[in-house]
Amino acid sequence: MAVETDSDATAEFGVERVLSYVRATVYVVAALIGLSLLVVGTVAIIAGLKGTWHWSIHLESTIRYMSTLVSYLLAALVPLFGVLVVGRWYDG
């Protein structure tokens, strides 16, 4: 029965692996922000083409919901990006 040492555990779950997870998370959150902007833009184009009060209500509600979502995503993205930059500098 082999005893696992601290160096084995560090090699198994090292800085590079953690940074790869953080990088993937940053990419996913940034992609979600981009998709949110795409949704708002699509509804804005439809509302502009239709020109009815019904689509203006859709646009207002979409902007309201997406602004809430984007604010939460940015609250997660900014610290994650900071961790990624500092981690890459540390691993450097």
C-alpha positions as CSV (number, residue, x, y, z in Angstrom):
1,M,0.0,0.0,0.0
2,A,1.6,3.2,-1.2
3,V,1.3,6.4,0.8
4,E,0.5,9.5,-1.2
5,T,2.8,12.4,-0.5
6,D,2.1,16.2,-0.7
7,S,4.2,16.4,-3.9
8,D,2.0,13.7,-5.6
9,A,-1.2,15.6,-4.7
10,T,0.2,18.8,-6.0
11,A,1.3,17.3,-9.2
12,E,-2.1,15.7,-9.7
13,F,-4.0,18.9,-9.1
14,G,-1.6,21.7,-9.9
15,V,-1.7,25.3,-10.8
16,E,-1.9,24.5,-14.5
17,R,-5.0,22.4,-14.1
18,V,-6.7,25.0,-11.9
19,L,-5.9,27.8,-14.4
20,S,-7.3,25.7,-17.3
21,Y,-10.6,25.4,-15.3
22,V,-10.6,29.2,-14.6
23,R,-9.8,29.9,-18.3
24,A,-12.7,27.7,-19.4
25,T,-15.0,29.4,-17.0
26,V,-13.9,32.9,-18.2
27,Y,-14.6,31.8,-21.8
28,V,-18.1,30.5,-20.9
29,V,-19.1,33.6,-19.0
30,A,-17.8,35.9,-21.8
31,A,-19.7,33.8,-24.3
32,L,-22.9,34.1,-22.3
33,I,-22.5,37.9,-22.2
34,G,-22.0,37.9,-26.0
35,L,-25.1,35.8,-26.5
36,S,-27.1,38.1,-24.2
37,L,-26.1,41.1,-26.3
38,L,-27.1,39.1,-29.4
39,V,-30.5,38.4,-28.0
40,V,-31.1,42.1,-27.1
41,G,-29.9,43.2,-30.6
42,T,-32.2,40.7,-32.3
43,V,-35.3,41.8,-30.3
44,A,-34.3,45.4,-31.0
45,I,-34.1,44.8,-34.7
46,I,-37.5,43.0,-34.7
47,A,-39.0,45.8,-32.6
48,G,-37.7,48.4,-35.0
49,L,-39.0,46.5,-38.1
50,K,-42.4,45.9,-36.6
51,G,-42.8,49.3,-35.0
52,T,-45.7,48.2,-32.7
53,W,-46.2,48.8,-29.0
54,H,-46.3,45.1,-28.5
55,W,-42.7,44.6,-29.7
56,S,-41.5,47.7,-27.8
57,I,-42.8,46.0,-24.6
58,H,-40.9,42.9,-25.6
59,L,-37.8,45.0,-26.1
60,E,-38.1,46.8,-22.7
61,S,-38.6,43.5,-20.8
62,T,-35.7,41.8,-22.7
63,I,-33.4,44.7,-21.9
64,R,-34.5,44.6,-18.2
65,Y,-33.9,40.8,-17.9
66,M,-30.7,40.8,-19.8
67,S,-29.2,43.7,-17.9
68,T,-29.8,41.8,-14.7
69,L,-28.2,38.7,-16.2
70,V,-25.2,40.6,-17.6
71,S,-24.7,42.4,-14.3
72,Y,-24.4,39.0,-12.5
73,L,-22.2,37.6,-15.2
74,L,-19.9,40.6,-15.0
75,A,-19.8,40.3,-11.2
76,A,-18.4,36.8,-11.8
77,L,-16.3,37.6,-14.8
78,V,-14.2,40.4,-13.4
79,P,-12.8,38.4,-10.4
80,L,-12.3,35.3,-12.5
81,F,-10.4,37.3,-15.1
82,G,-8.3,38.8,-12.3
83,V,-7.5,35.3,-10.9
84,L,-6.6,34.2,-14.4
85,V,-4.2,37.1,-15.0
86,V,-2.5,36.7,-11.6
87,G,-2.4,32.9,-11.9
88,R,-0.7,33.1,-15.3
89,W,1.8,35.7,-13.9
90,Y,2.4,33.4,-10.9
91,D,2.8,30.3,-13.0
92,G,4.8,32.3,-15.6
